[in-house]
Amino acid sequence: MQAVECKAATSDEVLSAARMASPGVELFVEPTNLLAFGELAPFLAEIGASAKIRTGGVTVDAFPTPEQVLGFLVSCRQARIKFKATAGLHHAVRGEYRLTYEPAPPMGEMFGFLNVAVAAALVWHGRSPAVALAALEERSMEAFVFTDDGLAWRDERLSAAQIDDARSRFFTGFGSCSFREPMAEIGLEAQPRP
């Protein structure tokens, strides 16, 4: 399916973007104000749009707090809308990392793609906000244990079917400026094309 993205603060801005999108093209709306997203999310559901969250950038102030990401996830779940995440998800788990590839880059706290994916699945399947927040803040790769049957994280368990359900109906994907870093950090080396 084809998709377009826009930034918006109000329902009028969303409607303007929706009018410009071709029929059959999925619209992803990135809120310009995460704190007010709870008011916008029901409108996205009403018009059949999805959401997008920017989880980082090249400056420390571009990163939302774990509480802001949690609020976004909860708002998406309450409105029953899909979302995707982008920017700042180069690593598997939360930690302090280089924000750019410059020789002396700024450092900052970044979310890991596993943090966001697992927190989203937990929210989707009705776990408490406190549990999902702890998943967003997890810093240990070893805390996430994947098996053929699903995922174990701390005291939480998600079956493979639950993960698949969250992936297809809630968290549709994430974007990263790097392909190699995310793959390497979960033990999968990117293979060169033949």
Secondary structure, 3 states (H helix, E strand, C coil): CCEEEEEECCHHHHHHHHHHCCCCCEEEEEECCHHHHHHHHHHHHHHCCEEEEECCCCCHHHCCCHHHHHHHHHHHHHHCCCEEEECCCCECCCEEEECCCCCCCCEEEECEHHHHHHHHHHHHCCCCHHHHHHHHHCCCHHHEEEECCEEEECCEEEEHHHHHHHHHHCEEEECCCCCHHHHHHCCCCCCCCC
